[in-house]
Amino acid sequence: MPLAQRGRAYAIAAGTLGWTLDAFDFFAVVFLLDTLARHFGVAKASIVFTLTLTLALRPLGAVLFGTLADRYGRRKPLMAVVAYFSLIEVLSGLAPNFPIFLALRALFGIGMGGYWGVGASLAMESTSIKRRGLVSGLLQGGYPVGYLLSAIATRTILPAWGWRSMFWAGLLPAAITLYVTFKAPEPEAWKQHQVPSVSGILRIAAENWRRFVYLLFLVGLMMFLSHGTQDLYPDFLKTVRHFSSNAAAEVAMIYNVGAVLGTVLIGYSSEWLGRRKSMMAALVLCSLVIPAWAFGTSLVALTVAAFLLQLGVQGTWGVIPAHLNELSPDAARSLFPGLVYQLGSLVGSPANTIEYALRNRLGYEWALLAFEGFTIIALFFVFAFGPEQKGKSFLKEPLAVGVETAASGGFS
């Protein structure tokens, strides 16, 4: 493989692998709700709250690492954030009591929040315009892959080694992520738009506040869509449909295969259908299958519905990295979309708590249907009337033909 292509491959792999690792670590807690509640002697709602807290602290990481990446380059801040959240994961597995575990999950949120904006900008700036939708899907597909691997670990690592080992399983993938990030070149787009001060980066981001508010609302609803359909679903299968933990994990494995397919298929389709229309089409699929997802009774019906729902949910997400990066100011392409994404995570952080509370009033099935039905309708209108800049060039000035392939990231 030519050196330039190898560098682009490293950049795309860095963005994808790190997001996979983040998701694996986050969803480890999802599969350990009962186990952790028993171990620490607290109510399950307290463990659910750790998920909310992790999501709520992510904006802090987006500001810290996103600003560093726009000022000093993508690679070193990305390596720093991988090392940081890997350390927190090791300590989470060593937590002696619930208060310390709660504090560590909050600190993990900072690392999780720091990764997406930097990893997405590195990947998006390292690929060609015509492949941006596909790479967007591959990058965001790292999230359901992480969920899938967490479900597999629940079936394999957890019974053999105990819950603490779930937080240590990501050390080898973290080392691989550090290596590929080290090998990735800095994108030419960052070099051309580099701003010599942090204050300048912050000023550029602030000047685009109207678009920021719109995108924040969009991503907040997207967080409701994803976390509302994923985080509590294994618990729903176990407590309402009375599936075993193994069966619930197997269903999660299958619907995350659908999620991975969705990110790639819908991400790629956005190249010819457009960003907004492709996401709206994915939402139509979600609306068609959500009744069976909530009210199905057999293992087969629930598995098929969950597979199709996550194909639509994560298919919508597969377009988001490209869409946010194209709508972001050039000089703040790590900070701006990263902060949008993670503040949206903060807006969406009560999703689990709200859904769990609605369960007490409406029953689990109606809580799932009502919460996600409202979210899908709201998102459809947000996409329908929002902006789009598909095909935007990230380069300030065109490069020579021989140089452009190497420097601008003409992934093919």
C-alpha positions in Angstrom: 0.0 0.0 0.0 1.4 3.5 -0.9 2.5 5.6 2.0 -0.2 8.2 1.6 -3.0 5.6 1.5 -1.5 3.8 4.5 -1.6 7.1 6.4 -5.2 7.7 5.5 -6.1 4.2 6.6 -4.4 4.8 9.9 -6.4 8.0 10.4 -9.8 6.3 9.7 -8.9 3.3 11.8 -7.9 5.6 14.7 -11.3 7.3 14.6 -13.2 4.1 14.3 -11.3 2.0 16.9 -11.3 4.6 19.6 -15.1 5.1 19.3 -15.5 1.3 19.4 -13.5 1.1 22.6 -15.5 4.0 24.2 -18.8 2.2 23.4 -17.5 -1.1 24.7 -16.6 0.5 28.0 -19.9 2.4 28.3 -22.1 -0.6 27.5 -20.2 -2.8 29.9 -22.2 -1.0 32.7 -25.5 -1.6 30.7 -25.0 -5.4 31.0 -23.9 -5.2 34.6 -26.9 -3.3 36.1 -28.0 -6.1 38.3 -24.5 -7.4 39.1 -23.2 -4.0 40.1 -26.3 -3.2 42.2 -25.9 -6.5 44.1 -22.1 -6.0 44.6 -22.3 -2.4 45.8 -25.5 -2.9 47.8 -27.5 -0.2 46.0 -30.7 0.1 44.1 -30.5 -0.6 40.3 -31.7 2.9 39.7 -28.4 4.1 41.3 -26.4 2.1 38.7 -28.6 3.5 35.9 -27.7 7.0 37.2 -24.0 6.3 36.6 -24.9 6.0 32.9 -26.6 9.4 33.1 -23.6 10.9 34.8 -21.2 9.5 32.3 -23.2 11.1 29.5 -23.5 14.4 31.4 -19.7 14.9 31.8 -18.9 14.3 28.2 -19.1 18.0 27.1 -16.2 18.9 29.4 -14.0 16.4 27.5 -15.2 17.8 24.2 -14.1 21.4 25.2 -10.8 20.3 26.6 -9.6 17.9 23.9 -11.4 19.5 21.0 -9.7 22.9 21.6 -6.3 21.2 22.0 -6.9 19.3 18.7 -7.8 22.5 16.8 -4.8 24.3 18.2 -2.1 21.7 18.1 -3.3 19.0 15.7 -5.4 15.9 15.9 -3.0 13.1 16.8 -1.5 14.0 20.2 -4.8 15.0 21.8 -6.4 11.8 20.5 -3.6 9.7 21.9 -3.9 11.5 25.2 -7.6 10.9 25.5 -7.2 7.2 24.8 -4.6 6.9 27.5 -6.8 8.8 29.9 -10.0 6.8 29.5 -8.1 3.5 29.5 -6.7 4.4 32.9 -10.1 5.2 34.2 -11.4 1.9 33.0 -8.7 0.0 34.9 -9.6 1.9 38.1 -13.3 1.3 37.5 -12.6 -2.4 37.7 -10.8 -1.8 41.0 -13.5 0.3 42.6 -14.0 -0.8 46.3 -17.3 0.9 46.8 -20.2 2.7 45.0 -19.1 6.3 45.7 -15.7 5.7 44.1 -17.3 3.8 41.2 -19.7 6.7 40.7 -16.8 9.2 40.6 -14.8 7.1 38.2 -17.8 6.8 35.8 -18.0 10.6 35.9 -14.3 10.9 35.0 -14.8 8.3 32.3 -17.4 10.6 30.8 -14.7 13.3 30.3 -12.6 10.9 28.3 -15.5 9.6 26.3 -16.6 13.1 25.5 -13.1 14.1 24.4 -12.7 11.3 21.8 -15.6 11.8 19.3 -14.9 15.3 18.0 -11.2 14.7 17.5 -11.5 11.3 16.1 -14.3 12.4 13.7 -12.4 15.4 12.4 -9.3 13.3 11.8 -11.3 10.7 9.9 -13.4 13.2 7.9 -10.4 15.4 7.0 -8.5 12.3 5.9 -10.9 11.1 3.3 -12.1 12.4 -0.1 -15.4 14.1 -0.6 -16.9 11.3 -2.6 -16.1 8.7 0.2 -17.0 10.9 3.1 -20.5 9.4 3.7 -19.1 5.8 3.6 -16.3 6.7 6.1 -18.8 8.5 8.3 -20.8 5.3 8.5 -17.7 3.3 9.3 -16.6 5.7 12.0 -20.0 5.8 13.7 -20.3 2.0 13.2 -17.7 1.7 15.8 -20.3 2.5 18.4 -22.6 -0.5 17.7 -19.5 -2.7 17.2 -18.4 -1.7 20.7 -21.9 -2.5 22.0 -21.8 -5.9 20.2 -18.4 -6.7 21.7 -19.6 -5.8 25.1 -22.5 -8.2 24.7 -20.1 -10.9 23.6 -17.9 -10.2 26.6 -20.9 -10.6 28.8 -21.3 -14.2 27.5 -17.6 -15.1 27.6 -15.5 -12.9 29.9 -18.0 -12.2 32.6 -18.9 -15.8 33.6 -15.2 -16.8 33.5 -13.5 -13.8 35.1 -16.1 -11.7 36.9 -17.5 -8.2 36.5 -14.2 -6.4 37.2 -12.6 -8.1 34.1 -15.2 -6.4 31.9 -13.5 -3.1 32.6 -10.0 -4.4 31.8 -10.8 -6.2 28.6 -10.2 -3.0 26.5 -6.5 -2.6 27.4 -5.2 -4.4 24.3 -7.6 -2.6 21.9 -6.5 0.7 23.5 -2.8 -0.1 22.8 -3.7 -0.8 19.2 -5.6 2.5 18.9 -2.7 4.4 20.3 -0.4 2.8 17.7 -2.6 3.5 14.7 -3.2 7.1 15.9 0.6 7.6 16.2 1.0 6.4 12.6 -1.7 8.7 11.2 -0.5 11.9 9.5 -2.0 15.3 10.4 -4.6 16.3 7.8 -3.8 19.0 5.3 -7.2 20.6 6.1 -6.1 21.2 9.7 -2.7 22.7 8.6 -4.5 25.1 6.2 -7.0 26.4 8.8 -4.9 26.3 11.9 -5.5 29.3 14.2 -2.6 30.4 16.4 -4.5 30.9 19.6 -7.1 29.1 21.7 -9.1 32.4 22.0 -9.3 32.6 18.2 -10.7 29.1 18.0 -13.3 29.9 20.7 -14.2 33.1 18.9 -14.8 31.3 15.6 -17.0 28.7 17.3 -19.0 31.5 19.1 -19.6 33.4 15.8 -21.5 30.3 14.6 -23.8 30.2 17.6 -27.1 30.0 15.6 -26.0 26.8 13.7 -24.6 25.5 17.0 -28.0 25.8 18.7 -29.7 24.1 15.8 -27.2 21.2 15.8 -27.4 20.9 19.6 -31.1 20.4 19.4 -30.7 17.8 16.6 -28.0 15.8 18.4 -30.0 16.0 21.7 -32.9 14.3 20.0 -30.5 11.8 18.4 -29.2 10.9 21.8 -32.8 10.2 22.9 -33.2 8.0 19.9 -30.1 5.9 20.5 -29.9 5.7 24.3 -33.7 5.3 24.6 -33.6 2.3 22.3 -30.4 0.7 23.6 -29.5 1.2 27.2 -32.5 -0.3 29.0 -33.5 -2.8 26.4 -31.6 -5.7 27.8 -33.2 -4.9 31.2 -36.6 -4.8 29.5 -36.0 -8.2 27.9 -35.1 -9.7 31.3 -37.6 -8.1 33.6 -40.7 -7.9 31.3 -40.2 -10.7 28.8 -38.3 -12.9 31.4 -35.4 -13.7 29.1 -32.3 -15.0 30.8 -29.2 -12.7 30.9 -27.6 -14.9 28.2 -30.7 -14.6 25.9 -30.8 -10.8 26.4 -27.1 -10.6 25.5 -27.7 -12.7 22.4 -30.5 -10.5 21.2 -28.2 -7.5 21.8 -25.6 -9.1 19.6 -28.0 -9.6 16.8 -29.5 -6.1 16.8 -26.1 -4.6 16.9 -25.2 -6.5 13.7 -28.2 -4.6 12.3 -26.8 -1.4 13.8 -23.4 -1.8 12.1 -25.1 -2.6 8.8 -27.3 0.5 9.2 -24.4 2.9 9.8 -22.6 1.8 6.7 -25.6 1.5 4.4 -27.3 4.7 5.4 -24.0 6.6 5.6 -23.1 5.5 2.1 -26.6 6.2 0.7 -26.2 9.8 1.9 -23.7 10.4 -0.9 -26.5 10.1 -3.5 -29.6 10.7 -1.5 -28.3 13.6 0.5 -27.6 13.8 4.3 -31.0 14.8 5.5 -33.1 12.7 3.2 -31.1 9.6 4.0 -31.6 10.2 7.8 -35.3 10.8 7.3 -35.6 7.5 5.4 -34.0 5.7 8.3 -36.5 7.3 10.7 -39.4 6.0 8.6 -38.0 2.5 9.0 -37.8 3.1 12.8 -41.4 4.2 13.0 -42.6 1.1 11.2 -41.0 -1.4 13.5 -41.1 0.3 16.9 -44.5 -1.2 17.9 -43.2 -4.8 17.4 -40.0 -3.8 19.2 -42.0 -2.7 22.3 -44.9 -5.1 22.2 -43.6 -8.3 20.6 -43.7 -11.3 22.9 -41.8 -14.1 21.2 -38.0 -14.3 21.0 -38.1 -14.3 17.2 -40.4 -11.3 16.9 -38.5 -9.2 19.4 -35.1 -10.1 17.8 -36.2 -9.2 14.3 -37.8 -5.9 15.4 -34.8 -4.9 17.4 -32.5 -5.8 14.5 -34.5 -3.6 12.1 -35.0 -0.8 14.6 -31.2 -0.5 15.3 -30.6 -0.6 11.5 -32.6 2.5 11.3 -31.4 4.2 14.5 -27.8 3.7 13.9 -28.2 4.2 10.2 -29.4 7.7 11.1 -26.3 8.1 13.2 -24.0 6.9 10.4 -24.6 10.2 8.6 -23.9 12.4 11.6 -20.1 12.6 11.5 -20.1 13.8 7.9 -23.1 16.1 8.5 -21.7 17.8 11.6 -18.2 18.2 10.1 -19.6 19.7 6.9 -21.7 22.2 8.9 -18.8 23.2 11.2 -16.4 26.1 10.9 -13.1 25.0 9.3 -10.9 26.3 12.1 -12.9 24.6 14.9 -13.7 21.3 13.3 -12.7 19.3 16.4 -14.2 21.6 19.0 -17.4 22.6 17.3 -18.9 19.2 16.3 -17.4 17.6 19.3 -19.0 20.1 21.7 -22.3 19.9 19.8 -22.2 16.1 20.0 -21.4 16.0 23.7 -23.7 18.8 24.8 -26.3 16.9 22.9 -25.3 14.0 25.0 -25.9 16.1 28.0 -29.3 17.1 26.7 -30.0 13.4 26.0 -28.5 12.2 29.3 -31.8 11.9 31.2 -33.2 9.5 28.5 -32.6 6.4 30.6 -33.9 8.0 33.8 -37.0 9.4 32.1 -37.7 6.1 30.4 -37.2 4.2 33.6 -39.6 6.6 35.4 -42.2 6.3 32.7 -42.1 2.6 33.1 -43.6 3.0 36.6 -46.5 5.0 35.2 -47.2 3.5 31.8 -45.6 0.1 32.0 -42.3 -0.8 30.2 -43.8 -1.3 26.8 -45.8 1.9 26.6 -42.9 3.8 28.1 -40.6 2.6 25.3 -43.1 3.3 22.6 -44.2 6.7 23.8 -40.7 8.0 24.4 -39.2 6.9 21.2 -42.4 7.7 19.1 -42.2 11.3 20.2 -38.4 11.4 19.5 -38.8 10.0 15.9 -41.5 12.5 15.0 -39.5 15.5 16.4 -36.3 14.4 14.6 -38.1 14.0 11.3 -39.2 17.7 11.3 -35.7 18.8 12.5 -34.1 17.1 9.5 -36.8 18.3 7.1 -36.2 22.0 7.7 -32.5 22.0 8.6 -29.4 23.0 6.5 -27.1 20.7 4.6 -23.6 21.2 3.0 -23.0 17.8 1.5 -19.8 17.8 -0.6 -18.2 20.8 1.1 -14.5 21.0 0.6 -12.4 21.2 3.8 -9.4 22.6 2.0 -8.8 26.4 1.9 -7.0 26.1 -1.4 -6.7 23.3 -4.0 -3.5 21.3 -4.0 -1.5 20.1 -6.9 -2.9 16.9 -8.4 -0.1 14.7 -7.2 -0.1 16.3 -3.7 -3.9 16.3 -3.2 -4.2 12.5 -3.1 -1.6 12.3 -0.4 -2.4 15.3 1.7 -6.1 15.8 1.5 -7.1 12.2 2.1 -8.5 11.0 -1.1 -9.6 7.7 0.4 -10.6 5.2 -2.3 
